[in-house]
């Protein structure tokens, strides 16, 4: 069955009445591509909606292809919230087909273009990893709030998003990140990771960032990229580099081994959440917890000062 046929069948099933059965009121169903967006919906709307993310813990959104079950969920949802900016590279055809019935909300595309970083390797392509800067993520959250408030479904009350307290929490997160990352000595503010997902964090908090694979994990890092990273680590005497929860640690291990052969010991500073949050049901499985974990881990590994349990004492490891 083709994807187009599957979309059509799912759409028909979504509106087909069930004969002889009373239709109980149900909460609007919101389907998001990433867990970060699902977390935004939960913070804004709580029990007013049912929300599901297609991509969860450890999933790489650059490479994820929607399954048949995903397509059915997207088609039957009352609202689809996606990131946009090219993050969901394998969803292009699916989004085009969905738009014939109800276009997905591409929430990150609410950010003004002059605030976006560019992909140095692809002309006119923005860096999609905007969640790394809580100030930019607040713009995304506001766009999600507006989409929820505008959802008008027959026989159901309008959703009333609780935006103000969410924005206040994001502001507090940004303040904490600035404090702990600012405690790192300027010469140590070099972040080396598997792929370049941290550009917005680097810009916001005065870091130099080096991702071995570039912006997308769709391309493999070559020997030249790994050797260049080894050179950087050795020459700058960088004490720690970081693995990512949704990307193989193979290249990071290669850099550590290469530096060791040249007489410099570099440690794994910890695992950062880049393209996916932590385990569902944990603090790190929320957007606030994800960023709290990242900045706390970075600060402690690079010689800064940060509480072991993070901003609110809730980090688990």
C-alpha positions in Angstrom: 0.0 0.0 0.0 1.4 3.4 -1.0 1.8 6.2 1.5 -0.7 8.3 -0.4 -3.3 5.4 -0.3 -2.6 4.8 3.4 -3.2 8.5 4.2 -6.5 8.4 2.4 -7.6 5.3 4.1 -6.7 6.7 7.5 -8.5 9.9 6.8 -11.7 8.0 5.9 -11.5 5.9 9.0 -11.1 9.0 11.1 -14.5 10.4 10.1 -16.5 7.2 9.7 -19.3 7.1 12.3 -19.9 4.0 14.5 -23.5 3.0 14.0 -25.6 2.4 17.1 -23.1 3.6 19.6 -23.3 6.9 21.5 -20.2 9.0 20.9 -18.7 9.9 24.2 -16.9 13.3 24.4 -13.2 12.9 24.1 -10.3 15.2 24.5 -8.7 16.6 21.4 -5.8 14.4 20.1 -2.6 16.2 19.5 0.2 14.3 17.7 3.7 15.8 17.6 6.8 14.7 15.8 9.3 15.2 18.7 9.0 14.6 22.4 10.1 18.2 23.0 7.0 19.5 21.3 4.8 17.0 23.1 6.2 18.3 26.4 5.4 21.8 25.3 1.8 20.8 24.6 1.5 19.1 28.0 2.9 22.1 29.8 0.5 24.4 28.0 -2.7 22.3 28.0 -2.3 19.6 30.6 -5.4 17.3 30.9 -7.3 19.3 28.3 -5.8 17.3 25.5 -4.4 13.8 24.7 -0.9 14.2 23.3 1.5 11.7 21.7 5.0 12.1 20.2 6.1 9.9 17.4 9.8 10.2 18.3 10.9 9.4 21.8 14.0 8.7 23.9 17.2 8.1 21.9 15.5 8.7 18.5 17.3 10.7 15.9 14.8 13.0 14.1 17.2 13.6 11.1 17.0 9.9 10.2 13.5 8.8 11.5 11.1 7.6 8.8 7.4 7.7 9.7 5.9 4.2 9.9 2.4 3.2 8.7 1.2 3.4 12.2 2.6 6.9 12.5 0.8 8.0 9.3 -2.5 6.7 10.7 -1.9 8.7 13.9 -1.0 11.9 12.0 -4.1 11.6 9.8 -6.5 11.0 12.6 -5.1 13.7 14.9 -7.1 16.8 15.6 -3.8 18.8 15.4 -0.3 17.8 14.2 2.6 19.9 15.6 5.9 19.5 13.9 9.2 21.2 14.3 10.0 22.3 10.7 13.2 24.0 9.6 14.1 20.7 7.8 14.6 18.8 11.1 12.1 16.0 10.1 13.9 15.3 6.8 12.1 12.0 6.2 8.6 13.5 6.6 8.6 15.7 3.6 6.1 13.6 1.5 4.0 12.9 4.5 3.6 16.6 5.4 2.6 17.4 1.8 -0.1 14.7 1.9 -1.3 15.8 5.3 -1.6 19.4 4.1 -4.4 18.4 1.7 -6.6 17.8 4.8 -5.1 19.9 7.5 -1.6 21.3 7.4 0.7 20.5 10.3 1.8 23.4 12.5 5.6 23.9 11.9 6.2 25.6 15.2 9.9 26.4 14.9 9.2 28.3 11.7 7.6 31.1 13.8 11.2 32.2 14.7 12.3 35.2 12.7 14.8 34.2 10.0 17.4 36.6 11.2 17.5 34.8 14.5 18.4 31.5 12.9 21.8 30.1 12.4 22.7 28.8 8.9 24.0 25.4 7.9 27.5 26.2 6.6 27.4 23.1 4.3 24.0 23.7 2.6 23.0 27.1 1.2 19.8 28.7 2.6 19.3 25.8 5.0 18.9 26.9 8.7 20.2 25.1 11.7 17.0 23.5 13.2 18.3 22.8 16.8 16.7 25.9 18.3 15.6 24.1 21.5 19.1 24.5 22.8 18.4 28.2 23.5 15.5 28.6 26.0 14.8 32.1 24.6 14.2 30.7 21.1 12.3 27.8 22.5 9.9 30.3 24.1 9.0 31.5 20.6 8.2 27.9 19.6 6.1 27.4 22.7 4.2 30.5 22.0 3.5 29.3 18.5 2.2 25.9 19.9 0.0 27.9 22.4 -1.5 29.9 19.5 -2.2 26.7 17.5 -3.9 25.1 20.5 -6.0 28.1 21.2 -7.1 28.4 17.6 -8.2 24.7 17.4 -12.0 24.8 16.9 -13.6 21.4 16.9 -17.4 20.8 16.7 -19.0 20.1 20.0 -15.9 20.7 22.1 -14.7 23.6 24.2 -11.8 25.6 23.1 -8.4 24.8 24.6 -7.2 27.4 27.0 -3.3 27.2 27.1 -1.6 28.3 30.3 1.2 30.3 28.6 2.5 32.8 31.2 3.8 30.3 33.7 5.5 28.2 31.0 7.3 31.3 29.7 8.3 32.1 33.3 9.8 28.6 33.7 11.8 29.0 30.4 13.1 32.3 31.5 14.3 30.8 34.8 16.0 28.0 32.9 17.8 30.5 30.7 19.0 32.4 33.7 20.3 29.3 35.4 22.1 28.2 32.2 23.8 31.6 32.0 24.9 31.4 35.6 26.5 27.9 35.5 28.0 28.1 32.0 29.3 31.6 32.8 31.3 30.0 35.7 33.5 28.2 33.2 36.8 29.9 32.4 36.7 31.5 29.0 39.5 29.4 27.6 37.6 26.2 28.5 34.3 27.2 26.8 34.9 24.7 24.0 32.1 22.1 23.5 33.1 19.0 21.4 30.3 16.6 20.6 29.3 14.0 18.0 27.3 16.3 15.8 26.7 20.1 15.7 23.5 20.3 17.6 24.6 23.0 20.1 25.1 26.1 18.0 22.3 28.0 19.5 23.5 27.2 23.0 27.0 28.3 22.1 25.7 31.6 20.7 23.6 32.3 23.7 26.2 31.5 26.3 29.5 32.4 24.7 30.8 29.0 23.7 32.8 27.6 20.8 31.2 24.4 19.5 32.7 21.7 17.4 30.4 18.9 16.2 32.3 16.1 14.4 29.5 15.3 11.9 28.1 18.8 11.2 24.5 19.7 11.7 22.8 16.5 10.4 23.5 12.9 11.4 22.6 11.9 7.8 26.2 12.3 6.8 29.1 10.2 8.2 32.2 11.9 9.7 35.3 11.2 7.6 38.8 10.6 8.9 39.8 14.2 8.1 37.0 15.5 10.4 38.1 13.1 13.2 41.7 14.1 12.8 40.8 17.8 12.8 39.0 17.2 16.1 41.9 15.4 17.6 44.1 18.4 16.6 41.8 20.8 18.3 41.5 18.8 21.5 45.3 18.3 21.8 46.3 21.8 20.9 43.7 23.5 23.2 44.2 20.9 26.0 40.5 20.4 26.2 39.8 18.3 29.3 36.4 16.8 28.4 34.3 16.0 25.3 30.7 14.8 25.2 28.7 11.9 23.8 25.1 12.3 22.8 22.0 10.2 23.8 20.7 9.9 20.2 24.0 9.6 18.3 26.5 6.8 18.2 29.6 7.5 20.4 31.9 5.9 17.8 33.5 9.2 16.6 33.9 10.5 20.1 35.7 7.3 21.1 38.0 7.7 18.0 38.9 11.2 19.1 39.7 10.1 22.6 41.9 7.3 21.3 43.6 9.7 18.8 44.4 12.3 21.5 45.8 9.5 23.8 48.2 8.4 21.1 49.5 12.0 21.1 49.9 12.1 24.8 46.8 14.0 25.8 44.2 12.5 28.0 40.7 13.7 27.4 37.7 12.4 29.3 34.1 11.8 28.4 32.4 14.7 30.2 29.1 13.0 30.2 26.2 12.2 27.9 24.2 15.2 26.6 20.7 15.2 25.2 20.9 16.6 21.7 18.0 15.6 19.4 15.9 13.8 21.9 15.1 14.1 25.6 15.6 11.5 28.4 13.4 8.6 29.4 9.7 9.3 29.6 8.4 9.8 33.1 11.8 11.2 34.4 12.8 14.8 35.0 15.3 14.5 32.1 12.4 13.3 30.0 11.0 16.9 30.0 12.4 19.9 28.1 13.3 21.7 31.3 15.1 18.7 32.7 16.8 18.0 29.4 18.4 21.5 29.3 19.1 21.5 33.0 21.0 18.2 32.6 23.0 19.5 29.6 24.2 22.8 31.1 24.8 21.3 34.6 26.8 18.4 33.0 28.8 20.8 30.8 29.6 23.2 33.6 30.8 20.5 36.0 32.9 18.7 33.3 34.6 21.9 32.0 35.7 23.3 35.4 32.7 25.5 36.2 30.4 25.5 39.2 27.0 23.9 39.2 25.0 22.0 41.8 25.3 18.2 41.3 21.5 17.8 41.1 20.9 20.8 38.9 18.7 23.9 38.9 16.0 22.4 41.1 17.7 19.4 42.7 15.9 16.9 40.5 18.6 15.5 38.2 18.9 11.8 38.6 22.4 11.1 37.3 
